[in-house]
Amino acid sequence: MPLPARRDQTAREPSTLCGIDYGLPLVFAAAASEQVMVVRSAATIASMLTAHYTHVIETEYPAPVPDRESESPDTP
């Protein structure tokens, strides 16, 4: 691995890789043709997916507007 990506093997306490704490679950994705590699914590990926799909649901499937006539207490 390139020097910035290596953990310090001599450190007494676990070090971090790009701000990811030692021992946490990770998600790894790579696109070899683009020469791109991404490593993120599972919690970060879960948060990103939640935000994305919340946006998709709110924009693609908006909540129906209640019919005012059906809400009237005088309507049988």
Phi and psi restraints in degrees (range 20) as a CNS / XPLOR table:
assign (resid 1 and name C) (resid 2 and name N)
       (resid 2 and name CA) (resid 2 and name C) 1.0 -59.9 20.0 2
assign (resid 2 and name N) (resid 2 and name CA)
       (resid 2 and name C) (resid 3 and name N) 1.0 153.9 20.0 2
assign (resid 2 and name C) (resid 3 and name N)
       (resid 3 and name CA) (resid 3 and name C) 1.0 -51.2 20.0 2
assign (resid 3 and name N) (resid 3 and name CA)
       (resid 3 and name C) (resid 4 and name N) 1.0 -46.1 20.0 2
assign (resid 3 and name C) (resid 4 and name N)
       (resid 4 and name CA) (resid 4 and name C) 1.0 -63.1 20.0 2
assign (resid 4 and name N) (resid 4 and name CA)
       (resid 4 and name C) (resid 5 and name N) 1.0 -23.4 20.0 2
assign (resid 4 and name C) (resid 5 and name N)
       (resid 5 and name CA) (resid 5 and name C) 1.0 -89.2 20.0 2
assign (resid 5 and name N) (resid 5 and name CA)
       (resid 5 and name C) (resid 6 and name N) 1.0 -11.4 20.0 2
assign (resid 5 and name C) (resid 6 and name N)
       (resid 6 and name CA) (resid 6 and name C) 1.0 -78.7 20.0 2
assign (resid 6 and name N) (resid 6 and name CA)
       (resid 6 and name C) (resid 7 and name N) 1.0 144.2 20.0 2
assign (resid 6 and name C) (resid 7 and name N)
       (resid 7 and name CA) (resid 7 and name C) 1.0 -82.3 20.0 2
assign (resid 7 and name N) (resid 7 and name CA)
       (resid 7 and name C) (resid 8 and name N) 1.0 149.5 20.0 2
assign (resid 7 and name C) (resid 8 and name N)
       (resid 8 and name CA) (resid 8 and name C) 1.0 -76.9 20.0 2
assign (resid 8 and name N) (resid 8 and name CA)
       (resid 8 and name C) (resid 9 and name N) 1.0 107.6 20.0 2
assign (resid 8 and name C) (resid 9 and name N)
       (resid 9 and name CA) (resid 9 and name C) 1.0 -71.1 20.0 2
assign (resid 9 and name N) (resid 9 and name CA)
       (resid 9 and name C) (resid 10 and name N) 1.0 -15.7 20.0 2
assign (resid 9 and name C) (resid 10 and name N)
       (resid 10 and name CA) (resid 10 and name C) 1.0 -94.6 20.0 2
assign (resid 10 and name N) (resid 10 and name CA)
       (resid 10 and name C) (resid 11 and name N) 1.0 -6.1 20.0 2
assign (resid 10 and name C) (resid 11 and name N)
       (resid 11 and name CA) (resid 11 and name C) 1.0 -67.4 20.0 2
assign (resid 11 and name N) (resid 11 and name CA)
       (resid 11 and name C) (resid 12 and name N) 1.0 143.3 20.0 2
assign (resid 11 and name C) (resid 12 and name N)
       (resid 12 and name CA) (resid 12 and name C) 1.0 -76.9 20.0 2
assign (resid 12 and name N) (resid 12 and name CA)
       (resid 12 and name C) (resid 13 and name N) 1.0 -32.5 20.0 2
assign (resid 12 and name C) (resid 13 and name N)
       (resid 13 and name CA) (resid 13 and name C) 1.0 -108.5 20.0 2
assign (resid 13 and name N) (resid 13 and name CA)
       (resid 13 and name C) (resid 14 and name N) 1.0 151.1 20.0 2
assign (resid 13 and name C) (resid 14 and name N)
       (resid 14 and name CA) (resid 14 and name C) 1.0 -58.2 20.0 2
assign (resid 14 and name N) (resid 14 and name CA)
       (resid 14 and name C) (resid 15 and name N) 1.0 134.5 20.0 2
assign (resid 14 and name C) (resid 15 and name N)
       (resid 15 and name CA) (resid 15 and name C) 1.0 -91.8 20.0 2
assign (resid 15 and name N) (resid 15 and name CA)
       (resid 15 and name C) (resid 16 and name N) 1.0 178.7 20.0 2
assign (resid 15 and name C) (resid 16 and name N)
       (resid 16 and name CA) (resid 16 and name C) 1.0 -116.4 20.0 2
assign (resid 16 and name N) (resid 16 and name CA)
       (resid 16 and name C) (resid 17 and name N) 1.0 155.5 20.0 2
assign (resid 16 and name C) (resid 17 and name N)
       (resid 17 and name CA) (resid 17 and name C) 1.0 -114.8 20.0 2
assign (resid 17 and name N) (resid 17 and name CA)
       (resid 17 and name C) (resid 18 and name N) 1.0 109.9 20.0 2
assign (resid 17 and name C) (resid 18 and name N)
       (resid 18 and name CA) (resid 18 and name C) 1.0 55.8 20.0 2
assign (resid 18 and name N) (resid 18 and name CA)
       (resid 18 and name C) (resid 19 and name N) 1.0 38.7 20.0 2
assign (resid 18 and name C) (resid 19 and name N)
       (resid 19 and name CA) (resid 19 and name C) 1.0 79.8 20.0 2
assign (resid 19 and name N) (resid 19 and name CA)
       (resid 19 and name C) (resid 20 and name N) 1.0 8.6 20.0 2
assign (resid 19 and name C) (resid 20 and name N)
       (resid 20 and name CA) (resid 20 and name C) 1.0 -96.7 20.0 2
assign (resid 20 and name N) (resid 20 and name CA)
       (resid 20 and name C) (resid 21 and name N) 1.0 120.8 20.0 2
assign (resid 20 and name C) (resid 21 and name N)
       (resid 21 and name CA) (resid 21 and name C) 1.0 -66.9 20.0 2
assign (resid 21 and name N) (resid 21 and name CA)
       (resid 21 and name C) (resid 22 and name N) 1.0 146.9 20.0 2
assign (resid 21 and name C) (resid 22 and name N)
       (resid 22 and name CA) (resid 22 and name C) 1.0 -61.0 20.0 2
assign (resid 22 and name N) (resid 22 and name CA)
       (resid 22 and name C) (resid 23 and name N) 1.0 133.2 20.0 2
assign (resid 22 and name C) (resid 23 and name N)
       (resid 23 and name CA) (resid 23 and name C) 1.0 92.8 20.0 2
assign (resid 23 and name N) (resid 23 and name CA)
       (resid 23 and name C) (resid 24 and name N) 1.0 -9.5 20.0 2
assign (resid 23 and name C) (resid 24 and name N)
       (resid 24 and name CA) (resid 24 and name C) 1.0 -79.8 20.0 2
assign (resid 24 and name N) (resid 24 and name CA)
       (resid 24 and name C) (resid 25 and name N) 1.0 151.1 20.0 2
assign (resid 24 and name C) (resid 25 and name N)
       (resid 25 and name CA) (resid 25 and name C) 1.0 -63.6 20.0 2
assign (resid 25 and name N) (resid 25 and name CA)
       (resid 25 and name C) (resid 26 and name N) 1.0 141.9 20.0 2
assign (resid 25 and name C) (resid 26 and name N)
       (resid 26 and name CA) (resid 26 and name C) 1.0 -124.3 20.0 2
assign (resid 26 and name N) (resid 26 and name CA)
       (resid 26 and name C) (resid 27 and name N) 1.0 157.9 20.0 2
assign (resid 26 and name C) (resid 27 and name N)
       (resid 27 and name CA) (resid 27 and name C) 1.0 -118.4 20.0 2
assign (resid 27 and name N) (resid 27 and name CA)
       (resid 27 and name C) (resid 28 and name N) 1.0 129.3 20.0 2
assign (resid 27 and name C) (resid 28 and name N)
       (resid 28 and name CA) (resid 28 and name C) 1.0 -117.3 20.0 2
assign (resid 28 and name N) (resid 28 and name CA)
       (resid 28 and name C) (resid 29 and name N) 1.0 131.0 20.0 2
assign (resid 28 and name C) (resid 29 and name N)
       (resid 29 and name CA) (resid 29 and name C) 1.0 -135.5 20.0 2
assign (resid 29 and name N) (resid 29 and name CA)
       (resid 29 and name C) (resid 30 and name N) 1.0 141.9 20.0 2
assign (resid 29 and name C) (resid 30 and name N)
       (resid 30 and name CA) (resid 30 and name C) 1.0 -143.3 20.0 2
assign (resid 30 and name N) (resid 30 and name CA)
       (resid 30 and name C) (resid 31 and name N) 1.0 145.5 20.0 2
assign (resid 30 and name C) (resid 31 and name N)
       (resid 31 and name CA) (resid 31 and name C) 1.0 -124.5 20.0 2
assign (resid 31 and name N) (resid 31 and name CA)
       (resid 31 and name C) (resid 32 and name N) 1.0 96.7 20.0 2
assign (resid 31 and name C) (resid 32 and name N)
       (resid 32 and name CA) (resid 32 and name C) 1.0 -60.3 20.0 2
assign (resid 32 and name N) (resid 32 and name CA)
       (resid 32 and name C) (resid 33 and name N) 1.0 -39.2 20.0 2
assign (resid 32 and name C) (resid 33 and name N)
       (resid 33 and name CA) (resid 33 and name C) 1.0 -64.1 20.0 2
assign (resid 33 and name N) (resid 33 and name CA)
       (resid 33 and name C) (resid 34 and name N) 1.0 -28.4 20.0 2
assign (resid 33 and name C) (resid 34 and name N)
       (resid 34 and name CA) (resid 34 and name C) 1.0 -96.8 20.0 2
assign (resid 34 and name N) (resid 34 and name CA)
       (resid 34 and name C) (resid 35 and name N) 1.0 -5.2 20.0 2
assign (resid 34 and name C) (resid 35 and name N)
       (resid 35 and name CA) (resid 35 and name C) 1.0 55.3 20.0 2
assign (resid 35 and name N) (resid 35 and name CA)
       (resid 35 and name C) (resid 36 and name N) 1.0 49.0 20.0 2
assign (resid 35 and name C) (resid 36 and name N)
       (resid 36 and name CA) (resid 36 and name C) 1.0 -123.7 20.0 2
assign (resid 36 and name N) (resid 36 and name CA)
       (resid 36 and name C) (resid 37 and name N) 1.0 136.6 20.0 2
assign (resid 36 and name C) (resid 37 and name N)
       (resid 37 and name CA) (resid 37 and name C) 1.0 -134.2 20.0 2
assign (resid 37 and name N) (resid 37 and name CA)
       (resid 37 and name C) (resid 38 and name N) 1.0 133.2 20.0 2
assign (resid 37 and name C) (resid 38 and name N)
       (resid 38 and name CA) (resid 38 and name C) 1.0 -127.7 20.0 2
assign (resid 38 and name N) (resid 38 and name CA)
       (resid 38 and name C) (resid 39 and name N) 1.0 132.0 20.0 2
assign (resid 38 and name C) (resid 39 and name N)
       (resid 39 and name CA) (resid 39 and name C) 1.0 -125.9 20.0 2
assign (resid 39 and name N) (resid 39 and name CA)
       (resid 39 and name C) (resid 40 and name N) 1.0 124.6 20.0 2
assign (resid 39 and name C) (resid 40 and name N)
       (resid 40 and name CA) (resid 40 and name C) 1.0 -136.0 20.0 2
assign (resid 40 and name N) (resid 40 and name CA)
       (resid 40 and name C) (resid 41 and name N) 1.0 157.0 20.0 2
assign (resid 40 and name C) (resid 41 and name N)
       (resid 41 and name CA) (resid 41 and name C) 1.0 -69.9 20.0 2
assign (resid 41 and name N) (resid 41 and name CA)
       (resid 41 and name C) (resid 42 and name N) 1.0 149.9 20.0 2
assign (resid 41 and name C) (resid 42 and name N)
       (resid 42 and name CA) (resid 42 and name C) 1.0 -61.1 20.0 2
assign (resid 42 and name N) (resid 42 and name CA)
       (resid 42 and name C) (resid 43 and name N) 1.0 -35.3 20.0 2
assign (resid 42 and name C) (resid 43 and name N)
       (resid 43 and name CA) (resid 43 and name C) 1.0 -63.9 20.0 2
assign (resid 43 and name N) (resid 43 and name CA)
       (resid 43 and name C) (resid 44 and name N) 1.0 -38.8 20.0 2
assign (resid 43 and name C) (resid 44 and name N)
       (resid 44 and name CA) (resid 44 and name C) 1.0 -65.6 20.0 2
assign (resid 44 and name N) (resid 44 and name CA)
       (resid 44 and name C) (resid 45 and name N) 1.0 -44.1 20.0 2
assign (resid 44 and name C) (resid 45 and name N)
       (resid 45 and name CA) (resid 45 and name C) 1.0 -63.0 20.0 2
assign (resid 45 and name N) (resid 45 and name CA)
       (resid 45 and name C) (resid 46 and name N) 1.0 -43.0 20.0 2
assign (resid 45 and name C) (resid 46 and name N)
       (resid 46 and name CA) (resid 46 and name C) 1.0 -60.8 20.0 2
assign (resid 46 and name N) (resid 46 and name CA)
       (resid 46 and name C) (resid 47 and name N) 1.0 -41.8 20.0 2
assign (resid 46 and name C) (resid 47 and name N)
       (resid 47 and name CA) (resid 47 and name C) 1.0 -64.7 20.0 2
assign (resid 47 and name N) (resid 47 and name CA)
       (resid 47 and name C) (resid 48 and name N) 1.0 -42.8 20.0 2
assign (resid 47 and name C) (resid 48 and name N)
       (resid 48 and name CA) (resid 48 and name C) 1.0 -64.6 20.0 2
assign (resid 48 and name N) (resid 48 and name CA)
       (resid 48 and name C) (resid 49 and name N) 1.0 -42.7 20.0 2
assign (resid 48 and name C) (resid 49 and name N)
       (resid 49 and name CA) (resid 49 and name C) 1.0 -66.1 20.0 2
assign (resid 49 and name N) (resid 49 and name CA)
       (resid 49 and name C) (resid 50 and name N) 1.0 -39.2 20.0 2
assign (resid 49 and name C) (resid 50 and name N)
       (resid 50 and name CA) (resid 50 and name C) 1.0 -61.3 20.0 2
assign (resid 50 and name N) (resid 50 and name CA)
       (resid 50 and name C) (resid 51 and name N) 1.0 -47.2 20.0 2
assign (resid 50 and name C) (resid 51 and name N)
       (resid 51 and name CA) (resid 51 and name C) 1.0 -62.6 20.0 2
assign (resid 51 and name N) (resid 51 and name CA)
       (resid 51 and name C) (resid 52 and name N) 1.0 -43.1 20.0 2
assign (resid 51 and name C) (resid 52 and name N)
       (resid 52 and name CA) (resid 52 and name C) 1.0 -62.8 20.0 2
assign (resid 52 and name N) (resid 52 and name CA)
       (resid 52 and name C) (resid 53 and name N) 1.0 -51.4 20.0 2
assign (resid 52 and name C) (resid 53 and name N)
       (resid 53 and name CA) (resid 53 and name C) 1.0 -72.7 20.0 2
assign (resid 53 and name N) (resid 53 and name CA)
       (resid 53 and name C) (resid 54 and name N) 1.0 -26.9 20.0 2
assign (resid 53 and name C) (resid 54 and name N)
       (resid 54 and name CA) (resid 54 and name C) 1.0 -63.6 20.0 2
assign (resid 54 and name N) (resid 54 and name CA)
       (resid 54 and name C) (resid 55 and name N) 1.0 -43.9 20.0 2
assign (resid 54 and name C) (resid 55 and name N)
       (resid 55 and name CA) (resid 55 and name C) 1.0 -62.8 20.0 2
assign (resid 55 and name N) (resid 55 and name CA)
       (resid 55 and name C) (resid 56 and name N) 1.0 -44.7 20.0 2
assign (resid 55 and name C) (resid 56 and name N)
       (resid 56 and name CA) (resid 56 and name C) 1.0 -60.5 20.0 2
assign (resid 56 and name N) (resid 56 and name CA)
       (resid 56 and name C) (resid 57 and name N) 1.0 -46.5 20.0 2
assign (resid 56 and name C) (resid 57 and name N)
       (resid 57 and name CA) (resid 57 and name C) 1.0 -64.3 20.0 2
assign (resid 57 and name N) (resid 57 and name CA)
       (resid 57 and name C) (resid 58 and name N) 1.0 -42.6 20.0 2
assign (resid 57 and name C) (resid 58 and name N)
       (resid 58 and name CA) (resid 58 and name C) 1.0 -68.7 20.0 2
assign (resid 58 and name N) (resid 58 and name CA)
       (resid 58 and name C) (resid 59 and name N) 1.0 -32.4 20.0 2
assign (resid 58 and name C) (resid 59 and name N)
       (resid 59 and name CA) (resid 59 and name C) 1.0 -90.8 20.0 2
assign (resid 59 and name N) (resid 59 and name CA)
       (resid 59 and name C) (resid 60 and name N) 1.0 -34.6 20.0 2
assign (resid 59 and name C) (resid 60 and name N)
       (resid 60 and name CA) (resid 60 and name C) 1.0 -87.3 20.0 2
assign (resid 60 and name N) (resid 60 and name CA)
       (resid 60 and name C) (resid 61 and name N) 1.0 -29.7 20.0 2
assign (resid 60 and name C) (resid 61 and name N)
       (resid 61 and name CA) (resid 61 and name C) 1.0 -130.9 20.0 2
assign (resid 61 and name N) (resid 61 and name CA)
       (resid 61 and name C) (resid 62 and name N) 1.0 68.9 20.0 2
assign (resid 61 and name C) (resid 62 and name N)
       (resid 62 and name CA) (resid 62 and name C) 1.0 -64.0 20.0 2
assign (resid 62 and name N) (resid 62 and name CA)
       (resid 62 and name C) (resid 63 and name N) 1.0 150.9 20.0 2
assign (resid 62 and name C) (resid 63 and name N)
       (resid 63 and name CA) (resid 63 and name C) 1.0 -64.1 20.0 2
assign (resid 63 and name N) (resid 63 and name CA)
       (resid 63 and name C) (resid 64 and name N) 1.0 138.7 20.0 2
assign (resid 63 and name C) (resid 64 and name N)
       (resid 64 and name CA) (resid 64 and name C) 1.0 -66.3 20.0 2
assign (resid 64 and name N) (resid 64 and name CA)
       (resid 64 and name C) (resid 65 and name N) 1.0 143.8 20.0 2
assign (resid 64 and name C) (resid 65 and name N)
       (resid 65 and name CA) (resid 65 and name C) 1.0 -80.8 20.0 2
assign (resid 65 and name N) (resid 65 and name CA)
       (resid 65 and name C) (resid 66 and name N) 1.0 125.8 20.0 2
assign (resid 65 and name C) (resid 66 and name N)
       (resid 66 and name CA) (resid 66 and name C) 1.0 -63.2 20.0 2
assign (resid 66 and name N) (resid 66 and name CA)
       (resid 66 and name C) (resid 67 and name N) 1.0 143.3 20.0 2
assign (resid 66 and name C) (resid 67 and name N)
       (resid 67 and name CA) (resid 67 and name C) 1.0 -75.5 20.0 2
assign (resid 67 and name N) (resid 67 and name CA)
       (resid 67 and name C) (resid 68 and name N) 1.0 120.7 20.0 2
assign (resid 67 and name C) (resid 68 and name N)
       (resid 68 and name CA) (resid 68 and name C) 1.0 -61.9 20.0 2
assign (resid 68 and name N) (resid 68 and name CA)
       (resid 68 and name C) (resid 69 and name N) 1.0 -33.8 20.0 2
assign (resid 68 and name C) (resid 69 and name N)
       (resid 69 and name CA) (resid 69 and name C) 1.0 -65.3 20.0 2
assign (resid 69 and name N) (resid 69 and name CA)
       (resid 69 and name C) (resid 70 and name N) 1.0 -36.9 20.0 2
assign (resid 69 and name C) (resid 70 and name N)
       (resid 70 and name CA) (resid 70 and name C) 1.0 -74.4 20.0 2
assign (resid 70 and name N) (resid 70 and name CA)
       (resid 70 and name C) (resid 71 and name N) 1.0 -18.2 20.0 2
assign (resid 70 and name C) (resid 71 and name N)
       (resid 71 and name CA) (resid 71 and name C) 1.0 -86.3 20.0 2
assign (resid 71 and name N) (resid 71 and name CA)
       (resid 71 and name C) (resid 72 and name N) 1.0 -12.7 20.0 2
assign (resid 71 and name C) (resid 72 and name N)
       (resid 72 and name CA) (resid 72 and name C) 1.0 -67.0 20.0 2
assign (resid 72 and name N) (resid 72 and name CA)
       (resid 72 and name C) (resid 73 and name N) 1.0 129.1 20.0 2
assign (resid 72 and name C) (resid 73 and name N)
       (resid 73 and name CA) (resid 73 and name C) 1.0 -67.5 20.0 2
assign (resid 73 and name N) (resid 73 and name CA)
       (resid 73 and name C) (resid 74 and name N) 1.0 -17.4 20.0 2
assign (resid 73 and name C) (resid 74 and name N)
       (resid 74 and name CA) (resid 74 and name C) 1.0 -82.8 20.0 2
assign (resid 74 and name N) (resid 74 and name CA)
       (resid 74 and name C) (resid 75 and name N) 1.0 -13.3 20.0 2
assign (resid 74 and name C) (resid 75 and name N)
       (resid 75 and name CA) (resid 75 and name C) 1.0 -82.0 20.0 2
assign (resid 75 and name N) (resid 75 and name CA)
       (resid 75 and name C) (resid 76 and name N) 1.0 127.8 20.0 2
